[in-house]
Amino acid sequence: MSSGTSELAWFKSSYSGTQGDDCVEVAIAEQVVHVRDSKDVTRPAFAIGRAEWVEFTRFAAQR
């Protein structure tokens, strides 16, 4: 993961509530998708390959 994750454009899912619910934020980069805890953005984010992210979101959408 690059050290410049604070410079990424982070966003939450449109399904996230405004009540401070348990959410994650994502930032899409050229080769990876960065993921972090929206409640504590000071914790390190992790990165996952774009193909793996697509696979994960397809799986999650079926649930």
DOKOLFI-489222 format. One record per residue: residue in one letter; residue number from 0; x negated, y negated, z of N, C-alpha, C in turn. Coordinates in nm, 3 decimals. Each point is the difference from the previous one (the first is absolute). Example, Ala and Ser with C-alpha at 12.3 -4.5 7.8 and 13.67 -1.06 7.14 Angstrom:
# residues 2
<zagu aa="a" i="0" n_u="-1.319" n_v="0.569" n_w="0.780" ca_u="0.089" ca_v="-0.119" ca_w="0.000" c_u="-0.090" c_v="-0.120" c_w="0.000"/>
<zagu aa="s" i="1" n_u="0.035" n_v="-0.105" n_w="-0.072" ca_u="-0.082" ca_v="-0.119" ca_w="0.006" c_u="0.077" c_v="-0.109" c_w="0.073"/>
END
This chain:
# residues 63
<zagu aa="m" i="0" n_u="-0.085" n_v="0.117" n_w="0.000" ca_u="0.085" ca_v="-0.117" ca_w="0.000" c_u="-0.089" c_v="-0.123" c_w="0.000"/>
<zagu aa="s" i="1" n_u="0.039" n_v="-0.098" n_w="-0.074" ca_u="-0.079" ca_v="-0.122" ca_w="-0.004" c_u="0.018" c_v="-0.079" c_w="0.128"/>
<zagu aa="s" i="2" n_u="-0.098" n_v="-0.084" n_w="0.031" ca_u="0.011" ca_v="-0.081" ca_w="0.122" c_u="0.088" c_v="-0.122" c_w="-0.021"/>
<zagu aa="g" i="3" n_u="0.043" n_v="-0.026" n_w="-0.123" ca_u="0.079" ca_v="-0.118" ca_w="-0.029" c_u="0.150" c_v="0.024" c_w="-0.001"/>
<zagu aa="t" i="4" n_u="0.050" n_v="0.089" n_w="0.086" ca_u="0.143" ca_v="0.029" ca_w="-0.003" c_u="0.085" c_v="-0.118" c_w="0.044"/>
<zagu aa="s" i="5" n_u="-0.057" n_v="-0.095" n_w="0.075" ca_u="0.079" ca_v="-0.117" ca_w="0.041" c_u="0.033" c_v="-0.090" c_w="-0.117"/>
<zagu aa="e" i="6" n_u="-0.072" n_v="0.015" n_w="-0.109" ca_u="0.023" ca_v="-0.082" ca_w="-0.119" c_u="0.103" c_v="0.061" c_w="-0.094"/>
<zagu aa="l" i="7" n_u="0.050" n_v="0.118" n_w="0.031" ca_u="0.098" ca_v="0.068" ca_w="-0.084" c_u="0.139" c_v="-0.058" c_w="0.023"/>
<zagu aa="a" i="8" n_u="0.087" n_v="0.022" n_w="-0.097" ca_u="0.140" ca_v="-0.044" ca_w="0.012" c_u="0.080" c_v="0.114" c_w="0.063"/>
<zagu aa="w" i="9" n_u="0.024" n_v="-0.009" n_w="0.130" ca_u="0.071" ca_v="0.102" ca_w="0.075" c_u="0.150" c_v="-0.021" c_w="-0.009"/>
<zagu aa="f" i="10" n_u="0.078" n_v="0.109" n_w="-0.005" ca_u="0.144" ca_v="-0.012" ca_w="0.002" c_u="0.063" c_v="0.122" c_w="0.066"/>
<zagu aa="k" i="11" n_u="0.121" n_v="-0.022" n_w="0.053" ca_u="0.079" ca_v="0.107" ca_w="0.060" c_u="0.104" c_v="0.047" c_w="-0.099"/>
<zagu aa="s" i="12" n_u="0.051" n_v="0.117" n_w="0.025" ca_u="0.108" ca_v="0.054" ca_w="-0.080" c_u="0.124" c_v="-0.088" c_w="0.011"/>
<zagu aa="s" i="13" n_u="0.078" n_v="-0.004" n_w="-0.104" ca_u="0.126" ca_v="-0.074" ca_w="0.005" c_u="0.098" c_v="0.067" c_w="0.096"/>
<zagu aa="y" i="14" n_u="-0.027" n_v="0.123" n_w="0.041" ca_u="0.083" ca_v="0.071" ca_w="0.096" c_u="-0.035" c_v="-0.035" c_w="0.145"/>
<zagu aa="s" i="15" n_u="-0.110" n_v="-0.073" n_w="0.020" ca_u="-0.041" ca_v="-0.038" ca_w="0.134" c_u="0.097" c_v="-0.102" c_w="0.057"/>
<zagu aa="g" i="16" n_u="0.029" n_v="0.013" n_w="0.126" ca_u="0.088" ca_v="-0.095" ca_w="0.067" c_u="-0.076" c_v="-0.122" c_w="0.044"/>
<zagu aa="t" i="17" n_u="0.072" n_v="-0.096" n_w="0.052" ca_u="-0.062" ca_v="-0.123" ca_w="0.051" c_u="-0.010" c_v="0.004" c_w="0.152"/>
<zagu aa="q" i="18" n_u="0.027" n_v="0.114" n_w="0.061" ca_u="0.001" ca_v="0.015" ca_w="0.144" c_u="-0.136" c_v="0.039" c_w="0.058"/>
<zagu aa="g" i="19" n_u="-0.104" n_v="0.002" n_w="-0.081" ca_u="-0.131" ca_v="0.042" ca_w="0.047" c_u="-0.010" c_v="0.150" c_w="0.013"/>
<zagu aa="d" i="20" n_u="0.077" n_v="0.070" n_w="-0.081" ca_u="0.001" ca_v="0.146" ca_w="0.002" c_u="-0.137" c_v="0.056" c_w="-0.033"/>
<zagu aa="d" i="21" n_u="-0.012" n_v="0.131" n_w="0.021" ca_u="-0.123" ca_v="0.069" ca_w="-0.036" c_u="-0.012" c_v="0.003" c_w="-0.151"/>
<zagu aa="c" i="22" n_u="-0.095" n_v="-0.073" n_w="-0.053" ca_u="-0.017" ca_v="-0.010" ca_w="-0.144" c_u="-0.147" c_v="0.009" c_w="-0.037"/>
<zagu aa="v" i="23" n_u="-0.021" n_v="0.028" n_w="-0.123" ca_u="-0.135" ca_v="-0.011" ca_w="-0.055" c_u="0.002" c_v="-0.106" c_w="-0.108"/>
<zagu aa="e" i="24" n_u="-0.116" n_v="-0.055" n_w="-0.026" ca_u="-0.016" ca_v="-0.094" ca_w="-0.109" c_u="-0.096" c_v="0.063" c_w="-0.100"/>
<zagu aa="v" i="25" n_u="0.017" n_v="-0.033" n_w="-0.126" ca_u="-0.089" ca_v="0.050" ca_w="-0.103" c_u="-0.053" c_v="-0.115" c_w="-0.083"/>
<zagu aa="a" i="26" n_u="-0.116" n_v="0.023" n_w="-0.057" ca_u="-0.061" ca_v="-0.095" ca_w="-0.093" c_u="-0.059" c_v="0.083" c_w="-0.114"/>
<zagu aa="i" i="27" n_u="0.041" n_v="-0.031" n_w="-0.119" ca_u="-0.042" ca_v="0.078" ca_w="-0.116" c_u="-0.123" c_v="-0.063" c_w="-0.063"/>
<zagu aa="a" i="28" n_u="-0.105" n_v="0.080" n_w="-0.009" ca_u="-0.124" ca_v="-0.044" ca_w="-0.065" c_u="-0.016" c_v="0.080" c_w="-0.130"/>
<zagu aa="e" i="29" n_u="-0.107" n_v="-0.027" n_w="-0.070" ca_u="-0.019" ca_v="0.062" ca_w="-0.131" c_u="-0.004" c_v="0.152" c_w="0.007"/>
<zagu aa="q" i="30" n_u="-0.074" n_v="0.055" n_w="0.094" ca_u="-0.017" ca_v="0.145" ca_w="0.007" c_u="0.073" c_v="0.067" c_w="0.117"/>
<zagu aa="v" i="31" n_u="0.037" n_v="-0.077" n_w="0.101" ca_u="0.059" ca_v="0.059" ca_w="0.121" c_u="0.116" c_v="-0.084" c_w="0.050"/>
<zagu aa="v" i="32" n_u="0.076" n_v="0.060" n_w="0.090" ca_u="0.104" ca_v="-0.071" ca_w="0.073" c_u="-0.044" c_v="-0.002" c_w="0.146"/>
<zagu aa="h" i="33" n_u="-0.007" n_v="-0.118" n_w="0.058" ca_u="-0.038" ca_v="-0.017" ca_w="0.140" c_u="0.126" c_v="0.004" c_w="0.084"/>
<zagu aa="v" i="34" n_u="-0.008" n_v="0.064" n_w="0.116" ca_u="0.115" ca_v="0.015" ca_w="0.089" c_u="-0.043" c_v="-0.042" c_w="0.140"/>
<zagu aa="r" i="35" n_u="0.087" n_v="-0.076" n_w="0.069" ca_u="-0.030" ca_v="-0.040" ca_w="0.138" c_u="0.129" c_v="-0.008" c_w="0.081"/>
<zagu aa="d" i="36" n_u="-0.017" n_v="-0.001" n_w="0.131" ca_u="0.110" ca_v="-0.012" ca_w="0.095" c_u="0.043" c_v="-0.146" c_w="0.006"/>
<zagu aa="s" i="37" n_u="0.125" n_v="-0.029" n_w="-0.028" ca_u="0.046" ca_v="-0.139" ca_w="-0.003" c_u="0.006" c_v="-0.062" c_w="0.139"/>
<zagu aa="k" i="38" n_u="0.007" n_v="0.083" n_w="0.104" ca_u="0.006" ca_v="-0.054" ca_w="0.136" c_u="-0.136" c_v="-0.039" c_w="0.054"/>
<zagu aa="d" i="39" n_u="-0.107" n_v="0.055" n_w="-0.057" ca_u="-0.135" ca_v="-0.030" ca_w="0.048" c_u="-0.095" c_v="-0.004" c_w="-0.119"/>
<zagu aa="v" i="40" n_u="0.001" n_v="-0.113" n_w="-0.069" ca_u="-0.081" ca_v="-0.014" ca_w="-0.122" c_u="-0.149" c_v="-0.014" c_w="0.029"/>
<zagu aa="t" i="41" n_u="-0.037" n_v="-0.006" n_w="0.129" ca_u="-0.142" ca_v="-0.005" ca_w="0.034" c_u="-0.064" c_v="0.139" c_w="-0.004"/>
<zagu aa="r" i="42" n_u="0.083" n_v="0.105" n_w="0.005" ca_u="-0.053" ca_v="0.136" ca_w="-0.011" c_u="-0.042" c_v="0.025" c_w="-0.143"/>
<zagu aa="p" i="43" n_u="-0.096" n_v="0.089" n_w="-0.020" ca_u="-0.047" ca_v="0.027" ca_w="-0.136" c_u="0.110" c_v="0.059" c_w="-0.088"/>
<zagu aa="a" i="44" n_u="0.003" n_v="-0.044" n_w="-0.123" ca_u="0.088" ca_v="0.058" ca_w="-0.100" c_u="-0.068" c_v="0.123" c_w="-0.057"/>
<zagu aa="f" i="45" n_u="0.075" n_v="0.081" n_w="-0.072" ca_u="-0.062" ca_v="0.109" ca_w="-0.073" c_u="0.041" c_v="-0.010" c_w="-0.145"/>
<zagu aa="a" i="46" n_u="-0.076" n_v="0.065" n_w="-0.085" ca_u="0.026" ca_v="-0.007" ca_w="-0.144" c_u="0.029" c_v="0.139" c_w="-0.053"/>
<zagu aa="i" i="47" n_u="0.090" n_v="0.005" n_w="-0.094" ca_u="0.038" ca_v="0.126" ca_w="-0.065" c_u="0.000" c_v="-0.025" c_w="-0.150"/>
<zagu aa="g" i="48" n_u="-0.037" n_v="0.100" n_w="-0.077" ca_u="0.000" ca_v="-0.013" ca_w="-0.146" c_u="0.138" c_v="-0.032" c_w="-0.053"/>
<zagu aa="r" i="49" n_u="0.005" n_v="-0.070" n_w="-0.111" ca_u="0.130" ca_v="-0.040" ca_w="-0.055" c_u="0.085" c_v="0.120" c_w="-0.038"/>
<zagu aa="a" i="50" n_u="-0.061" n_v="0.104" n_w="-0.056" ca_u="0.076" ca_v="0.120" ca_w="-0.039" c_u="0.058" c_v="0.067" c_w="0.124"/>
<zagu aa="e" i="51" n_u="-0.076" n_v="0.006" n_w="0.108" ca_u="0.049" ca_v="0.059" ca_w="0.124" c_u="0.111" c_v="-0.085" c_w="0.061"/>
<zagu aa="w" i="52" n_u="-0.010" n_v="-0.131" n_w="-0.013" ca_u="0.106" ca_v="-0.089" ca_w="0.050" c_u="0.130" c_v="0.024" c_w="-0.075"/>
<zagu aa="v" i="53" n_u="-0.009" n_v="0.014" n_w="-0.131" ca_u="0.120" ca_v="0.027" ca_w="-0.080" c_u="0.062" c_v="0.133" c_w="0.044"/>
<zagu aa="e" i="54" n_u="-0.083" n_v="0.100" n_w="0.019" ca_u="0.050" ca_v="0.130" ca_w="0.046" c_u="0.068" c_v="-0.012" c_w="0.136"/>
<zagu aa="f" i="55" n_u="-0.062" n_v="-0.073" n_w="0.092" ca_u="0.059" ca_v="-0.020" ca_w="0.132" c_u="0.134" c_v="-0.072" c_w="-0.008"/>
<zagu aa="t" i="56" n_u="0.009" n_v="-0.108" n_w="-0.077" ca_u="0.126" ca_v="-0.076" ca_w="-0.007" c_u="0.110" c_v="0.081" c_w="-0.067"/>
<zagu aa="r" i="57" n_u="-0.035" n_v="0.083" n_w="-0.098" ca_u="0.101" ca_v="0.088" ca_w="-0.060" c_u="0.052" c_v="0.097" c_w="0.104"/>
<zagu aa="f" i="58" n_u="-0.091" n_v="0.058" n_w="0.078" ca_u="0.040" ca_v="0.093" ca_w="0.104" c_u="0.090" c_v="-0.069" c_w="0.104"/>
<zagu aa="a" i="59" n_u="-0.041" n_v="-0.118" n_w="0.044" ca_u="0.077" ca_v="-0.074" ca_w="0.102" c_u="0.137" c_v="-0.039" c_w="-0.051"/>
<zagu aa="a" i="60" n_u="0.011" n_v="-0.033" n_w="-0.127" ca_u="0.130" ca_v="-0.041" ca_w="-0.058" c_u="0.100" c_v="0.114" c_w="0.000"/>
<zagu aa="q" i="61" n_u="-0.049" n_v="0.123" n_w="0.002" ca_u="0.090" ca_v="0.116" ca_w="-0.001" c_u="0.052" c_v="0.032" c_w="0.139"/>
<zagu aa="r" i="62" n_u="-0.052" n_v="-0.064" n_w="0.101" ca_u="0.038" ca_v="0.031" ca_w="0.139" c_u="0.115" c_v="-0.084" c_w="0.044"/>
END
